[in-house]
């Protein structure tokens, strides 16, 4: 009988192999490793905690039900995030919800997690007037990102919130590198146009 402690030291590929054999402990280990980052990615897309929790659960149901489709020459995390992204995009296409909070994920458990999941508008030395302007700008940014096509939105979030490289985005979304660059270029153009009125 494998103990959880044994699994915690194994690489993803080995845990996946055990999960494919139907080991419940391996299923739990994969969820333990990736539940928070998947939630964070989905939350930035849909901007609703309960919905993000539901979509995160949907993601893991899909992943654990279709482990036989995972190709071991790819990183498991990239395959997982691609599925999570597709689950979120599918939902957005159906519901056309707003996205992303400039204040960071409310689910984040540490200061570092909050910092990594928000847009920074201004610095700590700003006065009350500057803070008000920053909040107005933040709201405008939220609305502008929410207006993007889901594909553009996903690429922008992965690039500018997650800090992923173009190559990582292409791998995560299973898109050609040139398509990722085009989507990001077009998204930036649309954001600049949408935020034109905020420039002084």
Order of alpha helices (4+ residues) and beta strands (2+ residues): alpha-alpha-alpha-alpha-alpha-alpha-alpha-alpha-alpha-alpha
